[in-house]
């Protein structure tokens, strides 16, 4: 993928909305550079964003191929070492948040994209029946115990590096939060399992990425879940809405799904949250260029116009609740 130029439309629109901080994914397929375990590569991206008017305050997603770590394969120690180098580089450059997941083989997964919703806007959806109809992957069955074992091996080795670097790691729930996808088990599928994930490497450097949409499809009440975790354990917030359950759901605009957004933002205010917050998986609207294919990077979910709507909606709720500088 081409590296977005400083005057890319998304960057201009973000500045017009008053945004000056960025959460970035800097994987090689997006930057054309070495992964962020290379200090010079990460530093050059910090400078590129700064020239565009943004400060990178966090990284999100797999910044390089994490397969050996998540599947417990030979070579994972080398990759964990590189992960620790990345954390060190982030600390040196003042990037204090890393949103990560432990979804093995599949990342966030959908069975459909380009699904018409309000006014012809397009969203993604998920149907577990369709997913399972494809049958197991070439890896066969990978049980829950193995994923927990691999996560434990990883997190106990990287959290000390995060502590030393002054970086907060935010664990993202599995999306969709189903027990398994085509034979590959998933373990972070509800609030209880996320709390278990924190306990394995108890540290102020390890928290939760509070993804509203994923937790809602998991059957959690969002206000209750936020209050249960509390300010100290929420490292990052993702704002999106959905209709449905883990087995079958579709994305929605933030004003028409099943989450009580007003109550949720009031809860964030009452908790005194000061962590980063961003819009997530907004519908694609007229004027957006949407790839009619399986979700992969920027297509349904990350186009500009739906994000404009969501940011405005967020700012209104934040101002109405007196929460932070909206």
C-alpha positions in Angstrom: 0.0 0.0 0.0 1.2 3.5 -0.8 2.3 5.6 2.2 -0.3 8.3 2.6 1.2 11.7 1.7 0.9 14.5 4.2 -1.9 16.1 2.2 -3.9 12.9 1.9 -7.6 13.7 2.2 -8.0 11.8 5.5 -5.2 13.9 7.0 -6.8 17.2 5.8 -10.2 16.1 7.1 -8.7 15.1 10.5 -7.1 18.5 10.9 -10.4 20.2 9.9 -12.1 18.3 12.7 -9.6 19.7 15.2 -7.7 16.4 15.6 -4.0 16.7 16.3 -3.1 13.3 17.8 -2.9 10.0 16.0 -3.1 6.3 16.7 -1.1 4.6 14.0 -0.4 1.2 12.6 3.1 1.2 11.2 3.4 -2.3 9.8 5.7 -2.7 6.8 2.9 -3.3 4.3 1.5 0.2 5.2 4.8 2.2 5.5 7.1 0.4 3.2 9.7 0.5 6.0 11.1 -1.9 8.6 8.7 -2.6 11.5 8.8 -0.3 14.5 11.4 -2.5 16.3 13.8 -0.4 14.1 14.3 2.9 15.8 15.1 4.8 12.6 11.9 3.5 10.9 9.7 4.5 13.8 11.4 7.9 14.3 10.9 8.7 10.6 7.2 8.0 10.9 6.9 10.2 14.0 8.5 13.0 12.0 6.3 12.3 9.0 3.1 12.6 11.1 4.5 15.7 12.9 5.0 17.4 9.5 1.4 16.7 8.8 0.3 18.3 12.0 -0.1 15.2 14.2 1.5 13.7 17.2 1.6 9.9 17.3 0.4 9.0 20.8 -0.2 5.3 20.3 0.3 2.3 18.0 -2.5 -0.2 17.3 -2.6 -3.6 15.9 0.1 -6.1 14.8 3.0 -4.0 13.8 4.7 -7.1 12.3 3.7 -10.7 11.7 2.8 -12.1 15.2 2.0 -15.6 14.0 4.9 -17.3 15.7 4.0 -15.6 19.0 0.3 -16.3 18.9 0.6 -19.9 17.7 3.6 -20.8 19.8 5.9 -21.6 16.9 9.6 -21.9 16.7 11.1 -18.4 16.4 8.7 -16.7 18.9 11.5 -15.8 21.2 13.2 -13.8 18.4 9.9 -12.1 17.7 9.2 -11.3 21.4 12.7 -9.8 21.6 11.8 -7.5 18.6 8.5 -6.7 20.3 10.4 -5.5 23.4 12.7 -3.5 21.2 9.6 -1.8 19.7 8.3 -1.0 23.2 11.7 0.6 24.0 11.7 2.6 20.9 8.1 3.8 21.6 9.2 5.0 25.0 12.2 6.9 23.6 9.9 8.7 21.2 7.1 9.5 23.7 4.6 7.0 22.3 2.9 5.8 25.5 0.1 3.5 24.3 0.1 0.2 22.4 -3.2 -1.4 21.6 -2.7 -5.1 21.0 -4.7 -8.3 20.6 -4.1 -12.0 20.8 -6.3 -13.2 18.0 -4.4 -16.1 16.5 -4.5 -16.7 12.7 -7.5 -14.5 12.1 -7.6 -10.8 13.2 -10.9 -9.0 13.4 -13.1 -11.0 11.1 -16.3 -10.4 9.1 -18.3 -12.6 6.8 -19.8 -9.7 4.9 -18.9 -6.2 3.7 -20.7 -3.6 1.7 -24.0 -4.4 3.5 -26.5 -1.6 2.9 -27.8 0.2 6.0 -29.4 3.6 6.7 -29.7 5.7 3.6 -27.6 3.2 1.6 -24.5 3.6 3.8 -22.4 0.4 3.9 -21.3 -1.6 6.9 -19.7 -5.0 7.6 -21.4 -7.9 9.4 -20.7 -11.3 10.8 -22.6 -14.6 10.7 -21.0 -17.5 12.7 -22.9 -20.1 10.6 -21.3 -18.7 7.4 -17.8 -18.6 9.0 -18.0 -22.2 10.1 -19.3 -23.4 6.8 -15.9 -22.7 5.4 -14.5 -25.5 7.6 -11.3 -25.7 9.6 -8.1 -24.0 8.4 -5.0 -26.0 7.5 -3.9 -25.7 11.1 -6.8 -27.9 12.3 -8.0 -27.3 15.8 -6.0 -25.1 18.2 -7.6 -25.4 21.7 -8.3 -22.7 24.2 -5.6 -24.0 26.6 -2.9 -23.6 23.9 -3.9 -20.0 23.2 -3.9 -19.2 26.9 -0.4 -20.9 27.2 0.9 -18.8 24.3 -0.6 -15.6 25.7 0.9 -16.2 29.1 4.4 -16.9 27.6 4.2 -13.7 25.6 2.7 -11.3 28.1 4.9 -12.2 31.0 8.0 -11.4 28.9 6.8 -8.1 27.3 5.1 -6.4 30.3 8.5 -5.8 32.0 9.7 -4.1 28.8 6.6 -2.0 28.7 7.1 -0.9 32.3 10.7 0.1 31.6 9.7 2.0 28.5 6.7 3.8 30.2 4.3 2.3 27.6 0.8 1.3 28.5 -0.4 -1.9 26.7 -4.2 -2.1 26.1 -5.5 -5.6 25.4 -8.3 -5.6 22.8 -11.1 -8.3 23.1 -11.4 -10.8 20.3 -13.6 -9.5 17.5 -16.0 -11.3 16.9 -16.1 -12.7 20.5 -16.9 -16.2 19.5 -15.3 -19.3 21.1 -13.6 -20.3 17.9 -13.2 -19.4 14.2 -12.8 -22.3 11.9 -11.0 -24.4 14.5 -8.8 -21.6 15.9 -10.0 -20.9 19.5 -10.3 -17.4 20.8 -10.0 -16.6 24.5 -10.7 -12.9 25.1 -14.5 -13.1 24.5 -16.0 -11.4 27.5 -15.2 -9.2 30.5 -14.2 -12.1 32.8 -11.6 -13.4 30.3 -10.1 -10.0 29.8 -9.7 -9.6 33.6 -8.0 -13.0 33.6 -5.6 -11.7 30.9 -4.7 -8.8 33.2 -4.1 -11.0 36.2 -1.6 -13.1 34.4 0.9 -10.2 34.3 -0.5 -7.8 36.9 1.0 -4.4 36.2 0.0 -0.8 35.8 1.5 -1.1 32.3 -1.2 -3.6 31.3 -4.8 -2.5 30.8 -7.8 -3.0 28.5 -8.7 -1.5 25.2 -12.4 -0.9 25.9 -14.0 -1.7 22.6 -17.7 -0.9 23.0 -18.8 -2.8 19.9 -17.0 -6.0 20.7 -18.1 -6.1 24.3 -21.7 -5.4 23.3 -21.7 -8.3 20.9 -20.2 -10.4 23.8 -23.4 -9.6 25.8 -21.8 -7.2 28.2 -23.7 -4.1 29.4 -21.3 -1.4 28.4 -21.9 1.0 31.4 -21.6 -1.9 33.9 -18.5 -3.2 32.2 -16.8 0.2 32.3 -17.6 0.7 35.9 -16.4 -2.9 36.7 -13.0 -2.2 35.1 -12.7 1.3 36.4 -10.3 4.1 35.4 -7.1 2.3 36.3 -7.7 -0.7 34.0 -9.1 1.1 30.9 -6.2 2.1 28.8 -8.0 3.1 25.6 -11.6 3.4 24.3 -13.0 2.4 20.9 -16.3 4.1 20.0 -18.7 2.1 17.7 -22.1 0.6 17.8 -23.7 -2.7 16.6 -26.9 -4.7 16.5 -26.8 -8.4 17.4 -24.8 -10.9 19.3 -21.5 -12.6 18.9 -23.1 -15.2 16.6 -24.6 -12.7 14.2 -24.3 -8.9 14.2 -23.9 -5.9 11.9 -22.2 -2.6 12.4 -24.3 0.5 12.7 -24.0 4.3 12.9 -23.3 5.3 16.5 -26.8 6.8 17.0 -28.8 3.7 15.9 -27.3 0.6 17.5 -27.9 -1.2 20.8 -25.5 0.7 23.0 -26.9 3.6 25.1 -24.2 6.1 24.0 -25.4 8.9 26.2 -25.2 6.7 29.3 -21.9 5.3 28.3 -20.3 8.8 27.9 -21.7 9.8 31.2 -20.1 6.8 32.8 -16.8 7.7 31.2 -17.1 11.2 32.7 -18.0 9.8 36.1 -15.0 7.4 36.1 -12.7 10.3 35.3 -11.2 8.7 32.2 -8.3 10.5 30.7 -7.1 7.8 28.3 -7.1 8.1 24.5 -10.4 7.6 22.7 -11.1 7.1 19.0 -13.9 6.3 16.6 -14.0 2.7 15.3 -15.6 0.9 12.3 -17.8 3.7 11.1 -20.2 3.1 8.2 -19.0 4.1 4.7 -21.1 6.9 3.3 -21.5 8.5 -0.1 -18.2 9.9 -1.3 -16.2 7.2 0.3 -14.2 4.8 -1.9 -15.1 1.4 -0.6 -13.4 -1.9 -1.6 -16.1 -4.5 -2.2 -14.2 -7.4 -0.6 -13.5 -9.0 2.8 -12.6 -6.4 5.4 -8.9 -5.7 4.9 -7.4 -2.4 6.2 -9.2 0.7 4.9 -12.5 -0.2 3.3 -15.9 -0.6 5.1 -15.2 0.7 8.6 -12.3 3.1 8.1 -13.4 5.5 5.4 -13.4 9.2 6.0 -17.1 10.3 5.8 -18.4 7.8 8.4 -15.5 8.8 10.7 -16.5 12.5 10.3 -20.0 11.7 11.5 -18.7 9.6 14.4 -16.2 12.2 15.5 -18.9 14.9 15.5 -21.2 12.6 17.5 -18.4 11.9 20.0 -17.6 15.6 20.4 -21.2 16.4 21.1 -21.6 13.8 23.7 -18.3 14.7 25.3 -19.2 18.4 25.5 -22.7 17.6 26.8 -21.2 15.5 29.6 -18.3 17.9 30.4 -15.9 15.1 29.7 -12.4 16.2 28.7 -11.6 18.8 26.0 -13.9 17.7 23.1 
